[in-house]
């Protein structure tokens, strides 16, 4: 094929009037030369677009991706908490009545042991053994252990599900970047097909060559259409905007620290310990003596007038006798330990294989990058030839090298995906082992239940919350004010919606009576797109009733746009302009300004907020592990100093226990002011 293109060029530029390969006019030949050169420039542009993808050396984006939804691994396993003292209501007492009637006496009536009928009634009290208070108390402990074990097993299932979803999401992110490259490749091949058809029409190439080019285009186009149709059904735009730069991580700088992990499978270990404890306690209960007492009032009715009634007491003691050890029990307990050790060994082997495969892929990546450097040098060489001999330059070699370059980039993308999958899988496995047993395993559960008072006061209380128009319209003002007072909230960010002025005025009156401040909540993201959006925002603020609202709260999130990564600098500048101008308006109207920002807010935006002294609400969402979120936002919080509020999204927390643990941890870490998102979650805590 390369020889053929060379022959075509020789023919096109040759001035030999005796050439017999074509009878086309000079005008048609000139047009073919122009179109061939156009293919050269198209391939050159394609290389530049693919080559200049910005590469990030920051692996934090991968660690952040790993942390997402990691709360499924760290959650308290049991959502039910029992108070042992109040849960055991059966103390082993029973009222028993017994009636016996004999149809024949069969003996002398003078003896007490003969009677016609007998009625006995009274109390049975099981002090020890089956049915006693102590047995019920032990059963409750067993139930707590069983509940803990079952919930830990559910946690492991969720953890595996989360890990699988992370890999699937990672595949989606890489597929989207492949599609981006293949779209450009398909456009180029389409132009090449059009040019090839013209060559075939001019009888400069044969039919097989024409079909080959068409087949190359058809394969790419069909795969591209199939991928786009499949991926279009997945709603992952928010993930793509946040983690779309993962394929551009510099994987040369990514490493796995090999460790001899001695605490693998901490949750599995706890499950085994709980199973063993269940077996031991069950056997221990069966070996305990049984002691029962009874109090009766008896009435005997004999023939004639000889009747008797009297009280009686009695007791029975049953002591089990066992000889020797229970070898079956010991074997069962040992089998649990052996299975766990085997599971640990397999996990360690899996980690070692991941470690080996990771660095094998890194070697493969290095070889591919060396190949790419060679192709890049060949492309540069062709460009130099073109610049020196522009009139006699043949684009054929450059186009061929460009296609090799593109294929090599896709190969590198595939290897990068495999590397990131290995890295994430390794980190997810070892993450659990980094937690000590004391963090995961509370030995007290074996003896006493978890006990958390529902009346316990939170360590810190929210100062504010968000109230969107849907909730504001559907709930009564009385219920809204009540829920705000119950949670000691003194500032509400309100988006009232349209056509409800009467309800709004009444809500303002009730809020003022309860010393609750109302700030106007503005959450339209399009205001950050361009100057027109800014003008609309300023116009909206100018029309806000200053007597109704004492402040403005902006919840504008440009990072949700699909083009945020490509136009980040523009969006950053737009947000800084919004902060500056809205702050000036608020100062002129004696109103407070606050803003909600994501955890990955840019440094430029953060510095402007600090300079203008705008209170910043950090949206700490998607994870209940506050330590990880605080670590992730450390740089942002250092820039903002103390002028920030930590926002908890209530729907992230599975139950009150998790929320209380988060509040306690935040207080321990020095966080003094928090906000709840949002009122609808406060009104419907079960949802």
C-alpha positions as CSV (number, residue, x, y, z in Angstrom):
1,X,0.0,0.0,0.0
2,X,2.9,2.4,0.9
3,X,4.5,1.7,-2.5
4,X,1.2,2.4,-4.2
5,X,0.8,5.8,-2.6
6,X,4.4,6.6,-3.6
7,X,3.6,5.7,-7.2
8,X,0.6,7.9,-7.1
9,X,2.6,10.9,-5.9
10,X,5.3,10.3,-8.5
11,X,2.5,10.2,-11.1
12,X,0.9,13.3,-9.8
13,X,4.1,15.4,-9.7
14,X,5.8,13.9,-12.7
15,X,6.0,16.1,-15.8
16,X,6.7,13.2,-18.2
17,X,4.2,13.7,-21.0
18,X,4.5,10.0,-21.9
19,X,3.1,8.7,-18.6
20,X,0.4,6.1,-19.3
21,X,-1.1,5.5,-15.8
22,X,-3.7,8.3,-16.0
23,X,-5.7,10.2,-18.6
24,X,-7.2,12.7,-16.2
25,X,-6.8,16.4,-16.8
26,X,-4.3,18.5,-14.8
27,X,-7.2,20.1,-13.0
28,X,-8.5,16.8,-11.6
29,X,-5.0,15.7,-10.6
30,X,-4.4,19.0,-8.8
31,X,-7.6,18.5,-6.9
32,X,-6.5,15.0,-5.8
33,X,-3.2,16.5,-4.6
34,X,-5.0,19.1,-2.6
35,X,-7.3,16.6,-1.0
36,X,-4.3,14.4,-0.2
37,X,-2.6,17.3,1.5
38,X,-5.8,17.9,3.4
39,X,-5.6,14.4,4.8
40,X,-2.0,15.2,5.9
41,X,-3.2,18.3,7.8
42,X,-6.1,16.3,9.3
43,X,-3.8,13.6,10.6
44,X,-1.4,16.3,11.9
45,X,-4.3,17.9,13.8
46,X,-5.5,14.5,15.1
47,X,-2.0,13.8,16.5
48,X,-1.9,17.2,18.2
49,X,-5.3,16.8,19.8
50,X,-4.5,13.4,21.2
51,X,-0.9,14.2,22.1
52,X,-1.6,17.3,24.1
53,X,-3.9,15.6,26.7
54,X,-2.8,17.1,30.0
55,X,-1.2,14.5,32.3
56,X,-1.6,14.7,36.0
57,X,1.0,13.6,38.4
58,X,-1.4,13.7,41.3
59,X,-2.7,10.3,42.4
60,X,-5.0,11.8,45.0
61,X,-7.8,11.6,42.6
62,X,-7.5,7.8,42.6
63,X,-7.4,7.8,46.4
64,X,-10.5,10.0,46.5
65,X,-12.2,7.7,44.1
66,X,-11.4,4.8,46.4
67,X,-12.8,6.6,49.4
68,X,-16.2,7.2,47.7
69,X,-18.9,5.2,49.4
70,X,-16.2,3.6,51.6
71,X,-18.6,4.2,54.5
72,X,-20.2,0.8,53.6
73,X,-17.1,-0.9,55.0
74,X,-16.8,1.2,58.1
75,X,-20.5,1.5,59.2
76,X,-21.6,0.0,62.5
77,X,-22.9,-3.3,61.6
78,X,-26.0,-3.4,63.7
79,X,-28.8,-0.8,63.3
80,X,-30.7,-2.2,66.3
81,X,-29.6,-1.4,69.8
82,X,-31.2,-3.2,72.9
83,X,-31.2,-2.1,76.5
84,X,-30.7,-5.4,78.3
85,X,-32.4,-4.2,81.5
86,X,-35.6,-3.2,79.8
87,X,-35.7,-5.9,77.1
88,X,-36.0,-8.9,79.5
89,X,-39.5,-8.7,80.9
90,X,-40.1,-12.4,81.5
91,X,-38.7,-13.3,85.0
92,X,-39.8,-17.0,84.8
93,X,-43.1,-16.8,86.8
94,X,-46.2,-18.8,85.6
95,X,-49.6,-19.2,87.1
96,X,-50.6,-22.9,86.9
97,X,-54.0,-24.5,87.5
98,X,-54.6,-28.2,87.5
99,X,-57.9,-30.2,87.7
100,X,-58.2,-34.0,88.0
101,X,-61.3,-36.2,88.3
102,X,-61.3,-39.9,88.9
103,X,-64.3,-42.0,87.6
104,X,-63.5,-44.8,90.0
105,X,-61.8,-44.7,93.4
106,X,-60.5,-48.3,93.5
107,X,-59.7,-48.1,97.3
108,X,-60.7,-47.1,100.7
109,X,-62.1,-43.6,101.2
110,X,-60.5,-43.5,104.6
111,X,-57.1,-42.9,103.2
112,X,-55.9,-39.6,102.0
113,X,-54.5,-40.8,98.8
114,X,-57.9,-41.7,97.4
115,X,-60.1,-38.9,96.0
116,X,-62.9,-38.3,93.5
117,X,-61.5,-35.0,92.2
118,X,-58.6,-32.7,92.8
119,X,-58.1,-28.9,92.0
120,X,-54.6,-27.4,92.4
121,X,-53.7,-23.8,91.5
122,X,-50.6,-21.6,92.2
123,X,-47.3,-20.2,91.0
124,X,-44.4,-21.9,89.2
125,X,-41.1,-20.0,89.3
126,X,-38.2,-21.1,87.2
127,X,-35.2,-19.6,89.0
128,X,-32.5,-21.3,86.8
129,X,-32.7,-23.2,83.6
130,X,-35.0,-23.1,80.5
131,X,-37.7,-20.3,80.9
132,X,-35.9,-18.5,83.7
133,X,-35.0,-14.8,83.8
134,X,-31.3,-15.6,83.6
135,X,-32.0,-17.9,80.5
136,X,-33.9,-15.1,78.8
137,X,-31.0,-12.7,79.6
138,X,-28.5,-15.1,78.1
139,X,-30.7,-15.6,75.1
140,X,-30.8,-11.8,74.6
141,X,-27.0,-11.8,74.6
142,X,-27.0,-14.6,72.0
143,X,-29.4,-12.5,69.9
144,X,-27.1,-9.5,70.1
145,X,-24.2,-11.6,69.0
146,X,-26.3,-13.2,66.2
147,X,-27.4,-9.7,65.1
148,X,-23.9,-8.5,65.1
149,X,-22.7,-11.4,63.0
150,X,-25.5,-11.2,60.5
151,X,-25.0,-7.4,60.0
152,X,-21.2,-7.9,59.5
153,X,-21.9,-10.5,56.9
154,X,-24.2,-8.0,55.2
155,X,-21.5,-5.4,55.4
156,X,-19.1,-7.7,53.6
157,X,-21.6,-8.3,50.8
158,X,-22.1,-4.5,50.5
159,X,-18.3,-4.0,50.5
160,X,-17.9,-6.5,47.6
161,X,-20.7,-4.8,45.8
162,X,-19.1,-1.4,46.2
163,X,-15.8,-2.7,45.0
164,X,-17.4,-4.2,41.9
165,X,-19.2,-0.9,41.2
166,X,-16.0,1.0,41.5
167,X,-14.4,-1.1,38.8
168,X,-17.4,-0.7,36.6
169,X,-17.4,3.0,37.1
170,X,-13.7,3.1,36.3
171,X,-14.4,1.2,33.1
172,X,-17.0,3.8,32.2
173,X,-14.5,6.6,32.7
174,X,-11.9,4.9,30.4
175,X,-14.5,4.0,27.8
176,X,-15.6,7.7,27.6
177,X,-12.0,8.7,26.9
178,X,-11.6,5.9,24.3
179,X,-14.8,7.2,22.6
180,X,-13.3,10.7,22.6
181,X,-10.2,9.4,20.8
182,X,-12.1,7.1,18.5
183,X,-14.5,9.8,17.4
184,X,-11.5,11.8,16.1
185,X,-10.1,8.7,14.5
186,X,-13.4,7.9,12.8
187,X,-13.7,11.4,11.4
188,X,-10.3,11.0,9.9
189,X,-11.0,7.6,8.4
190,X,-14.3,9.0,6.9
191,X,-12.2,11.6,5.1
192,X,-9.8,8.9,4.0
193,X,-12.7,6.8,2.7
194,X,-14.0,9.7,0.6
195,X,-10.5,10.3,-0.8
196,X,-10.0,6.6,-1.6
197,X,-13.3,6.5,-3.4
198,X,-12.1,9.4,-5.7
199,X,-8.8,7.5,-6.3
200,X,-10.8,4.4,-7.2
201,X,-13.1,6.4,-9.5
202,X,-10.0,7.8,-11.2
203,X,-8.7,4.2,-11.6
204,X,-5.6,4.9,-9.5
205,X,-6.2,2.1,-7.0
206,X,-7.9,-1.3,-7.3
207,X,-11.1,-2.6,-5.6
208,X,-9.5,-4.6,-2.8
209,X,-7.6,-1.5,-1.6
210,X,-10.8,0.5,-1.7
211,X,-12.7,-2.1,0.3
212,X,-9.9,-2.4,2.9
213,X,-10.1,1.3,3.7
214,X,-13.9,1.1,3.9
215,X,-13.7,-1.9,6.2
216,X,-11.2,-0.1,8.6
217,X,-13.7,2.8,8.9
218,X,-16.7,0.4,9.2
219,X,-15.1,-1.5,12.1
220,X,-14.3,1.7,14.1
221,X,-17.7,3.3,13.4
222,X,-19.7,0.2,14.4
223,X,-17.8,-0.2,17.6
224,X,-18.1,3.4,18.3
225,X,-21.9,3.4,17.8
226,X,-22.3,0.3,19.9
227,X,-20.3,1.8,22.8
228,X,-22.1,5.2,22.7
229,X,-25.5,3.5,22.7
230,X,-24.6,1.3,25.6
231,X,-22.9,4.1,27.7
232,X,-25.7,6.6,26.9
233,X,-28.0,4.6,29.2
234,X,-25.7,5.2,32.2
235,X,-26.1,8.3,34.2
236,X,-22.6,8.9,35.4
237,X,-22.1,12.6,34.4
238,X,-21.4,13.7,38.0
239,X,-18.8,11.0,38.4
240,X,-17.3,11.9,35.1
241,X,-17.0,15.5,35.9
242,X,-15.3,14.7,39.3
243,X,-13.1,11.7,38.3
244,X,-12.8,12.1,34.5
245,X,-9.1,12.9,34.8
246,X,-8.2,9.5,36.2
247,X,-7.0,8.2,32.8
248,X,-4.5,11.1,32.7
249,X,-2.8,10.2,35.9
250,X,0.9,9.7,35.5
251,X,1.1,6.0,36.2
252,X,4.9,6.1,36.1
253,X,4.7,7.8,39.6
254,X,2.1,5.3,40.9
255,X,3.4,2.6,43.2
256,X,2.1,-0.1,45.5
257,X,3.9,-0.5,48.9
258,X,4.3,-4.2,49.5
259,X,3.6,-5.2,53.1
260,X,3.4,-8.4,55.0
261,X,-0.1,-7.8,56.3
262,X,-0.7,-9.5,59.6
263,X,-4.3,-8.3,60.1
264,X,-6.0,-9.2,56.9
265,X,-9.8,-9.9,57.0
266,X,-10.5,-8.1,60.3
267,X,-14.3,-8.2,59.7
268,X,-14.1,-11.9,58.7
269,X,-12.1,-12.6,61.9
270,X,-14.7,-10.9,64.0
271,X,-17.4,-13.0,62.3
272,X,-15.5,-16.2,63.1
273,X,-15.0,-15.1,66.8
274,X,-18.7,-14.4,67.0
275,X,-19.6,-17.8,65.6
276,X,-17.3,-19.5,68.0
277,X,-18.7,-17.5,70.9
278,X,-22.3,-18.5,69.9
279,X,-21.3,-22.2,70.0
280,X,-19.6,-21.9,73.3
281,X,-22.4,-20.0,74.9
282,X,-25.0,-22.4,73.6
283,X,-23.1,-25.3,75.0
284,X,-22.6,-23.5,78.3
285,X,-26.3,-22.8,78.6
286,X,-27.1,-26.5,78.1
287,X,-24.7,-27.5,80.8
288,X,-26.2,-25.2,83.4
289,X,-28.4,-26.7,86.2
290,X,-32.2,-26.1,86.3
291,X,-33.9,-25.1,89.5
292,X,-37.7,-24.7,89.8
293,X,-40.0,-23.9,92.7
294,X,-43.8,-24.1,93.0
295,X,-46.5,-22.9,95.4
296,X,-49.9,-24.5,95.3
297,X,-53.3,-24.4,96.9
298,X,-54.9,-27.9,96.7
299,X,-58.6,-28.9,97.1
300,X,-59.4,-32.7,97.3
301,X,-63.0,-33.9,96.9
302,X,-63.7,-37.5,98.1
303,X,-66.9,-39.5,98.4
304,X,-69.3,-38.2,101.0
305,X,-68.4,-35.3,103.0
306,X,-64.7,-36.0,103.3
307,X,-63.2,-33.0,101.6
308,X,-59.8,-31.4,102.2
309,X,-57.9,-28.2,101.2
310,X,-54.4,-27.2,102.0
311,X,-51.3,-25.3,100.7
312,X,-48.1,-26.9,99.5
313,X,-44.6,-25.9,98.3
314,X,-42.1,-27.8,96.2
315,X,-38.9,-27.6,94.3
316,X,-36.9,-29.6,91.7
317,X,-33.2,-29.5,90.8
318,X,-31.7,-30.9,87.6
319,X,-27.9,-31.0,87.2
320,X,-26.5,-32.3,83.9
321,X,-23.6,-34.7,84.1
322,X,-21.0,-34.8,81.4
323,X,-17.9,-37.0,81.2
324,X,-14.8,-36.0,79.3
325,X,-14.3,-33.3,76.6
326,X,-16.8,-32.5,73.9
327,X,-14.5,-33.4,70.9
328,X,-17.2,-32.5,68.4
329,X,-17.4,-29.0,69.8
330,X,-13.6,-28.6,69.8
331,X,-13.4,-29.8,66.2
332,X,-16.1,-27.4,65.1
333,X,-14.4,-24.4,66.7
334,X,-11.0,-25.4,65.3
335,X,-12.5,-25.7,61.8
336,X,-13.6,-22.1,61.9
337,X,-10.0,-21.1,62.7
338,X,-8.6,-23.3,59.9
339,X,-11.1,-21.8,57.3
340,X,-10.1,-18.3,58.4
341,X,-6.4,-19.0,58.1
342,X,-7.0,-20.5,54.6
343,X,-9.0,-17.4,53.6
344,X,-6.2,-15.2,54.9
345,X,-3.6,-17.2,52.9
346,X,-5.6,-16.9,49.7
347,X,-6.1,-13.1,50.3
348,X,-2.3,-12.7,50.8
349,X,-1.6,-14.7,47.6
350,X,-4.1,-12.5,45.8
351,X,-2.3,-9.4,47.0
352,X,1.0,-10.8,45.9
353,X,-0.3,-11.6,42.5
354,X,-1.8,-8.1,42.2
355,X,1.6,-6.7,43.2
356,X,3.4,-8.7,40.6
357,X,0.8,-8.0,37.9
358,X,0.9,-4.3,38.7
359,X,4.6,-3.9,38.1
360,X,4.5,-6.2,35.1
361,X,2.0,-3.9,33.6
362,X,4.2,-0.9,34.5
363,X,7.0,-2.5,32.5
364,X,4.6,-3.0,29.6
365,X,3.6,0.6,30.0
366,X,7.2,1.7,29.8
367,X,7.8,-0.3,26.6
368,X,4.7,1.2,25.0
369,X,5.8,4.7,26.0
370,X,9.2,4.0,24.4
371,X,7.5,2.9,21.3
372,X,5.4,6.1,21.4
373,X,8.5,8.2,21.7
374,X,10.0,6.6,18.6
375,X,6.8,7.2,16.6
376,X,6.7,10.8,17.9
377,X,10.3,11.3,16.7
378,X,9.4,9.9,13.3
379,X,6.4,12.3,13.1
380,X,8.7,15.2,14.0
381,X,11.2,14.1,11.3
382,X,8.4,14.0,8.7
383,X,7.3,17.5,9.8
384,X,10.9,18.8,9.3
385,X,11.0,17.2,5.9
386,X,7.7,18.9,5.1
387,X,9.0,22.3,6.2
388,X,12.2,22.0,4.1
389,X,10.7,20.4,1.0
390,X,7.1,21.5,1.0
391,X,6.7,21.2,-2.8
392,X,8.0,17.6,-3.0
393,X,6.7,16.3,0.3
394,X,4.8,13.0,0.4
395,X,2.3,12.9,3.3
396,X,2.1,9.1,3.1
397,X,4.7,8.3,5.8
398,X,3.3,10.9,8.2
399,X,-0.3,9.6,7.8
400,X,1.0,6.0,8.5
401,X,3.0,7.1,11.6
402,X,-0.1,9.1,12.8
403,X,-2.2,6.0,12.6
404,X,0.5,4.0,14.5
405,X,0.6,6.9,17.1
406,X,-3.1,6.7,17.6
407,X,-3.2,3.0,18.1
408,X,-0.3,3.2,20.5
409,X,-2.2,5.8,22.6
410,X,-5.2,3.5,22.8
411,X,-2.9,0.6,23.9
412,X,-1.4,2.8,26.6
413,X,-5.0,3.8,27.7
414,X,-5.8,0.1,28.0
415,X,-2.7,-0.6,30.1
416,X,-3.5,2.5,32.3
417,X,-7.0,1.2,32.9
418,X,-5.6,-2.2,34.0
419,X,-3.0,-0.5,36.3
420,X,-5.7,1.7,37.9
421,X,-7.9,-1.4,38.4
422,X,-5.0,-3.3,40.1
423,X,-4.2,-0.3,42.2
424,X,-7.8,0.3,43.4
425,X,-8.4,-3.4,44.1
426,X,-5.1,-3.6,46.1
427,X,-6.0,-0.5,48.1
428,X,-9.6,-1.7,48.8
429,X,-8.3,-5.0,50.1
430,X,-5.5,-3.5,52.3
431,X,-7.7,-0.7,53.5
432,X,-9.6,-3.0,55.8
433,X,-6.4,-4.5,57.2
434,X,-5.2,-1.0,58.2
435,X,-8.0,-0.8,60.8
436,X,-7.1,-2.5,64.1
437,X,-9.3,-5.1,65.5
438,X,-10.3,-2.7,68.3
439,X,-11.8,-0.4,65.8
440,X,-13.9,-3.1,64.2
441,X,-14.4,-5.6,67.0
442,X,-16.0,-4.6,70.2
443,X,-15.5,-7.5,72.6
444,X,-18.1,-6.1,75.0
445,X,-20.7,-7.2,72.5
446,X,-20.0,-10.8,73.7
447,X,-21.2,-9.9,77.2
448,X,-23.4,-6.8,77.0
449,X,-25.5,-5.2,74.3
450,X,-24.8,-1.9,72.6
451,X,-26.6,0.7,74.6
452,X,-27.1,4.3,73.2
453,X,-29.6,6.6,74.9
454,X,-31.9,8.2,72.3
455,X,-32.1,11.2,74.6
456,X,-28.4,11.8,74.5
457,X,-27.5,15.4,73.4
458,X,-25.4,15.7,70.3
459,X,-21.9,17.0,70.9
460,X,-22.4,19.9,68.5
461,X,-25.7,21.2,67.0
462,X,-26.4,22.5,63.6
463,X,-26.6,26.3,63.2
464,X,-28.4,26.3,59.8
465,X,-30.1,24.2,57.1
466,X,-31.4,24.3,53.5
467,X,-35.1,24.6,52.6
468,X,-36.0,24.1,49.0
469,X,-39.2,25.2,47.3
470,X,-40.7,21.7,47.0
471,X,-40.6,21.1,50.7
472,X,-41.6,24.7,51.5
473,X,-44.7,24.4,49.4
474,X,-45.9,21.0,50.7
475,X,-45.2,21.5,54.4
476,X,-47.2,23.8,56.7
477,X,-45.3,26.8,58.2
478,X,-46.1,25.5,61.7
479,X,-44.4,22.1,61.0
480,X,-41.4,23.9,59.4
481,X,-40.8,26.2,62.3
482,X,-41.3,23.3,64.8
483,X,-38.7,21.1,63.1
484,X,-36.3,24.0,63.0
485,X,-36.8,24.7,66.8
486,X,-36.5,21.0,67.7
487,X,-33.0,20.9,66.0
488,X,-32.0,24.4,67.5
489,X,-31.5,25.8,64.0
490,X,-31.4,29.6,63.9
491,X,-30.6,30.2,60.2
492,X,-32.5,28.8,57.2
493,X,-31.5,29.1,53.5
494,X,-34.8,29.4,51.8
495,X,-35.7,29.0,48.1
496,X,-39.5,29.7,48.2
497,X,-40.4,29.1,44.6
498,X,-43.1,31.2,42.7
499,X,-46.6,32.3,43.5
500,X,-46.7,31.7,47.2
501,X,-46.2,35.2,48.7
502,X,-48.9,34.8,51.3
503,X,-47.3,31.6,52.7
504,X,-43.9,33.2,52.6
505,X,-45.1,36.3,54.5
506,X,-46.6,34.1,57.2
507,X,-43.4,32.0,57.4
508,X,-41.3,35.1,57.9
509,X,-43.5,36.3,60.7
510,X,-43.3,32.9,62.5
511,X,-39.6,32.7,61.9
512,X,-39.0,36.1,63.4
513,X,-41.1,35.2,66.4
514,X,-38.8,32.3,67.0
515,X,-35.5,34.2,66.3
516,X,-34.8,32.3,63.1
517,X,-33.0,34.2,60.3
518,X,-34.0,33.7,56.7
519,X,-31.4,33.9,53.9
520,X,-32.4,33.8,50.2
521,X,-31.1,30.5,48.8
522,X,-30.1,30.8,45.1
523,X,-29.1,27.5,43.4
524,X,-29.2,28.0,39.7
525,X,-25.9,26.7,38.2
526,X,-26.3,28.4,34.8
527,X,-25.4,31.7,36.5
528,X,-21.8,30.6,36.3
529,X,-21.7,29.8,32.6
530,X,-21.0,33.2,31.2
531,X,-21.5,37.0,31.6
532,X,-25.2,36.7,30.7
533,X,-25.7,34.4,33.6
534,X,-23.9,36.8,35.9
535,X,-26.2,39.7,34.7
536,X,-29.3,37.5,35.4
537,X,-28.0,36.7,38.9
538,X,-27.4,40.4,39.7
539,X,-30.9,41.3,38.4
540,X,-32.4,38.5,40.6
541,X,-30.6,39.8,43.7
542,X,-31.7,43.4,43.0
543,X,-35.3,42.2,43.0
544,X,-35.1,40.4,46.4
545,X,-37.1,41.9,49.2
546,X,-34.5,43.1,51.7
547,X,-37.1,43.2,54.5
548,X,-37.8,39.5,54.1
549,X,-34.3,38.2,53.9
550,X,-31.3,39.1,56.0
551,X,-28.8,37.4,53.8
552,X,-28.0,35.7,50.5
553,X,-26.7,32.1,50.2
554,X,-25.3,30.9,46.8
555,X,-25.4,27.2,46.0
556,X,-24.0,27.5,42.4
557,X,-22.1,24.4,41.3
558,X,-20.3,24.7,37.9
559,X,-18.4,21.5,38.6
560,X,-21.5,19.6,37.7
561,X,-21.2,20.7,34.0
562,X,-20.0,18.2,31.5
563,X,-17.4,20.6,30.1
564,X,-16.1,21.7,33.5
565,X,-12.7,20.0,33.1
566,X,-12.0,21.5,29.7
567,X,-13.1,25.0,30.7
568,X,-12.1,24.9,34.3
569,X,-10.1,28.2,34.2
570,X,-13.1,30.0,32.7
571,X,-15.5,28.7,35.3
572,X,-13.1,29.5,38.1
573,X,-12.9,33.1,36.9
574,X,-16.7,33.3,36.5
575,X,-17.2,32.2,40.1
576,X,-14.7,34.7,41.4
577,X,-16.5,37.4,39.6
578,X,-19.8,36.3,41.1
579,X,-18.3,36.2,44.6
580,X,-16.9,39.7,44.2
581,X,-20.0,41.4,42.7
582,X,-22.6,39.7,44.9
583,X,-20.5,40.5,48.0
584,X,-20.4,44.1,47.0
585,X,-24.2,44.1,46.6
586,X,-24.7,42.5,50.0
587,X,-22.4,45.0,51.7
588,X,-24.4,47.9,50.1
589,X,-27.7,46.4,51.3
590,X,-26.4,45.4,54.8
591,X,-27.0,41.7,54.0
592,X,-24.9,38.7,54.9
593,X,-23.4,36.6,52.1
594,X,-22.5,32.9,52.3
595,X,-21.8,30.2,49.7
596,X,-21.9,26.4,49.4
597,X,-18.8,24.8,47.8
598,X,-17.6,21.3,46.9
599,X,-14.7,19.6,48.8
600,X,-12.6,19.9,45.7
601,X,-13.0,23.7,45.4
602,X,-10.0,25.3,43.5
603,X,-7.4,27.2,45.4
604,X,-8.1,30.3,43.4
605,X,-11.8,30.3,44.4
606,X,-10.9,29.6,48.1
607,X,-8.4,32.5,48.3
608,X,-11.0,34.9,46.9
609,X,-13.6,33.7,49.5
610,X,-11.0,34.2,52.3
611,X,-10.0,37.7,51.0
612,X,-13.7,38.8,50.9
613,X,-14.4,37.1,54.3
614,X,-17.4,35.2,52.8
615,X,-18.6,32.4,55.1
616,X,-18.1,29.1,53.2
617,X,-20.2,26.0,53.6
618,X,-18.2,22.9,52.7
619,X,-20.5,20.2,51.3
620,X,-19.0,17.1,53.0
621,X,-21.1,14.5,51.2
622,X,-21.0,10.9,50.1
623,X,-19.0,9.5,53.1
624,X,-19.8,9.1,56.8
625,X,-16.1,8.8,57.7
626,X,-15.4,12.3,58.8
627,X,-11.7,11.7,59.3
628,X,-11.3,11.0,55.6
629,X,-13.4,14.0,54.6
630,X,-11.4,16.2,56.9
631,X,-8.1,14.9,55.5
632,X,-9.4,15.5,52.0
633,X,-10.3,19.1,52.7
634,X,-7.3,20.0,54.9
635,X,-5.8,22.3,52.3
636,X,-9.1,24.0,51.6
637,X,-9.8,24.5,55.3
638,X,-6.3,25.9,55.9
639,X,-7.0,28.5,53.2
640,X,-10.4,29.5,54.6
641,X,-9.1,29.6,58.2
642,X,-12.0,29.5,60.6
643,X,-14.5,31.1,58.3
644,X,-16.2,27.9,57.1
645,X,-19.2,25.6,58.1
646,X,-19.1,21.8,57.8
647,X,-22.3,20.6,55.9
648,X,-23.6,17.1,56.7
649,X,-26.0,15.6,54.2
650,X,-28.4,13.6,56.4
651,X,-29.4,11.1,53.7
652,X,-25.8,9.8,53.8
653,X,-26.3,8.5,57.3
654,X,-28.0,5.1,57.9
655,X,-29.2,5.8,61.4
656,X,-29.0,8.2,64.4
657,X,-26.0,6.2,65.7
658,X,-23.9,7.0,62.7
659,X,-24.8,10.7,62.8
660,X,-24.0,10.9,66.5
661,X,-20.6,9.3,65.9
662,X,-19.9,11.8,63.1
663,X,-20.8,14.7,65.3
664,X,-18.6,13.4,68.1
665,X,-15.7,13.0,65.7
666,X,-16.1,16.5,64.3
667,X,-16.0,18.0,67.8
668,X,-12.9,16.0,68.6
669,X,-11.3,17.4,65.4
670,X,-12.1,20.9,66.4
671,X,-15.1,21.6,64.0
672,X,-17.3,24.1,65.8
673,X,-20.0,24.9,63.3
674,X,-22.1,22.5,61.2
675,X,-25.1,22.7,58.9
676,X,-27.7,20.0,57.9
677,X,-28.7,19.3,54.4
678,X,-31.7,19.6,54.3
679,X,-35.1,20.2,56.0
680,X,-36.8,17.4,54.0
681,X,-34.5,14.9,55.6
682,X,-35.3,16.3,59.1
683,X,-39.0,16.0,58.4
684,X,-38.6,12.4,57.1
685,X,-35.8,10.8,59.1
686,X,-36.7,7.3,58.1
687,X,-36.2,8.1,54.4
